[in-house]
């Protein structure tokens, strides 16, 4: 799963969101094809992520991906960094941590089962 963090920047707008989401979906589709597996592209709801909501819904309307809404627990992958920080997940966590709080995610499924 690729988790999109909330955007930073004073000039972030719908045009940037559309271009960014289009680029990320293309990368996810390329990865799905290379790996022969589906790729989950997700973001936590709320905050500046309303731009993601709009663009994900447009993608679903034209049939490029499916959107799911689910509440899950997340485990961070092991990393060479000792700590990872995520605004979306609520702060700083040790590498490889299981995040105990449930997080509301929207997921796009990119690729074929």
N, C-alpha and C positions, 0 to 999 in steps of 0.2 A: 504494500500500500504506500502510495505517495501522499503525504499530508501537506496541504497548503496552509501556510501561516497567514495571518492577517497582513494585509499590505501596509507598508509605512510610506509616508510622504504626503505632503500638503497638496500636491497636484493630482493625486490618485482620483480617477473618475471612471465612468462607465466605458469610455473608449479604451483606456489602459486595461481595464478588467477584461473586455472583449478580446483584445489582442493577446493578453497574458494567458487567459484560459484557452484560447485557440491554440497557442503555442504549446502549452502544457499537455493538452489532449493529444496533439500530434506526437509529442515525445512519448506519451504513454502508449499510444497506438503502435509506434515504432518498437517500443520495448516489448509490448505484448506479442507482436509478430516475431521478433528475434527470439524470444524465450518460448514461444508457443503456449503461453499461459495468459489468462486474463490479468489485468492490472486494475487495482482499485485506486481511484483518485478521490481523496476526501478532504473535507475541511470541517471545522467546528462552526456551528451556527452562532450568529450574534455579531455585534460590533461592525467593523468595516466589511465583514464577509457578506453583507447583503448584496454587494456587487457580484460575488461569486454565485449567490442564489439566482440572480437574474440570468447570468450566462449559462449556468448549468441547466436551468429550465429551458432555455432556447435550444441547447444541444439535444435535450431529450425530445423536444417537439419535432426536430428534423430527423430523429431516429438514429443518431450516431452512437448513443450510449443509453444505458438505463440508470435511473436515479433511485437510490434506496435511502431510507432514513432509519437509523438504528442507534441504539445506545449500547456501547461496548466498553470493555476495558482494554487498555493498550499496554504492550510491553515494548520498550525502546530497544533497538538493536544494540549490541555491544559495539563500542567505538574506541578509538585511541584517545579520545577526550575523556576525562574523568567525569565531566558534567555536561549535560545537555540542557538547553533552555528553550522553552516553547510557550509563547503567549497563548496559543490555542489550548494547550493542555494545562495551563495555570502555573507555570513557573519553572524552577530549576530542579532537575532530577539527575541522579547518578546514571552513568551509562549502563544500559541493560536493565534499568528499573522496570518493575511492573507498576503501572500507575493505578492506584487503588480507587480513585474516584472515577465514576462513570462519566463519559464524555459524549455529548450528543453530536453525532457526525452525520453529514450528508455524504453519500458515496456515489460516484459514477463508476460503472463497470465498463472497462474499455477492453475490447478484444472478444474473441470467441471462446466459449466453453469447450 
